Amino acid sequence: MRRQIIVVFLSLFCLLVPPAWSADRGALFKVEGSGHTMYLFGTIHVGKPEFYPLEPRIVAAVTGASTLAVEVDTDANLPALLEARNRYGLYAAGAAAGDMTPDLRKRTRRALGKAGFDADSVANMRPWLLATVLAVAEYAAQGYRTDLSVESHLISLAKASKVPVLSLETAAEQLSPFDRLSEAEQLRFLDESVTQIESGRQRTEVRQIVEAWRTADRATFEAIAARAAADTTLSGRFFQQVLLDERNVTLAAKLAGLLQREDKAVAAIGMLHLVGGNSVPALLSARGLSVERVY
């Protein structure tokens, strides 16, 4: 298989390029209140070997933390994640998206084929989950791997140092919002996602998000946040209003509670929760907490 070739290539690459010990990634905030300090780090849900090790400040903060808080510790919550996926993302046996137009069905099958999926193997997926599968495939096509996600790396660091890992959300809390979408809305969500892929905009955005995280590019992330806030498509509004704004309120409340209970906790959540007018740092500041952007 190609894995041996990839391993050899990465080995040669590492001989030519020094480890990125000092490279800032994502964003880091210092939050203070109740006499305690918490670090808040922005992550992405994919990774590459060359992303690691992370810069020393976040590594030291995690390995010396009282608690590492993440959105969901997927390894520890895998059965619950599968249950939530089955409940909210799959049709009952024998059911399918009967209202999908022939055109959307053809375009979706073509997109699935390009992503390496057998369309029949995902036939029981609801349209929103199909859209998610295709979005993840866009990351995979550019070499970004979910098994090398930043959260997974930080969780491994924490567990190696016997730092407790706290899930801020449950799998059901993350996936149940998609159940608010009607069948027609889910099909529109899928249609918009396939259109984004066909136009090449999805691939461009993937590169932009990951590169902005890799270089801690604050200006680019603010531009991405502004673009998301101005998006008037159904999928764009759902992403901004439900998956970001609503969850940010809950995440900020839980982090404020953690800060009140513990000193030296570290929270690592998706980078897009940390930018924009309704971001988690903005909500923490509105609660009267001191929030300082380190980078």
C-alpha positions, 0 to 999 in steps of 0.5 A: 500500500502507499503507506510505506511510501508516505512514511519514507517521504515524511521521514525525509521531510523531517530531515530537511525541515526542523521541528516546529517547536516555536510555531504558534497554531490556532489561537490561545487566550488566557482567561482569569476570574475567581482567582483562577487562570484558564487557557483557551486554545483553538483547534481544528478537527483534523491534522497532519504529522507535521502539525506536531509537536505544538508550541511549548506554551500549550504543551506545558499548559496541557501537561500541567493542567488541572483538567483538559476540557474538550468538546467531546472526548470521542475515544471515551464516548465512542458508543454514545457517539455511534448511538447519536449518529444512528439516532439522528443521522440514519434512516430506519431500516428500509427507509431512504430520502424519497424526495431527493430529485433525480438531479441531486441524486446523480450529483451526490452519487458523483461527489461520493464516487470522487470521494471514494465512497460506494453510494449504496453503502451510505444509502441509509444516511440522512441528507445532513450526514451525507453532506458532512461525510462529503465535507470531511472527504474534502479534508481527507483529499488534501491529506488532513486526517481525523485520527491526527486531529488537534483534540486527539493530540491534546487528549493524548498529551493529557492522558500521558500526564494523568490530566483528567479530560472533561467533555463539555458536550455529549454526542447527542447535544452535538448531533441532535440540532440536525434533527430540527431540520425538516426533510426538505431542509436537509435536502437543501442542505445537501444540495448547497454542500454538493454545489460548494464542492462542485464549484471548488469553493469547499476545497478552497475554504478547507485550505484557507481554514487549515492554513490559517490555523497552522499559522495562527492567522488572526486576520484570516479567521476574522474574515472567515467569521465575517463571511460565515455571519453574512452567509444567507444560505440555509446551510450557512445560517444553520451553521452560524446560528445553531452550530456556532452561536447557540453552542457558544452560549453553552460552552461559555457557561460551562467554561466559566463554571470550570474556571470558578471551580479550578485553577490551571484548567485548559480548554481546547475547542474548535477554532471557529468558536473563538472568533466573531462577535458571538465568540466564546471569548466575547461571551466570557468577557461579557460575564466579567472575566478577564480575557487576554489574547496571547496570540 
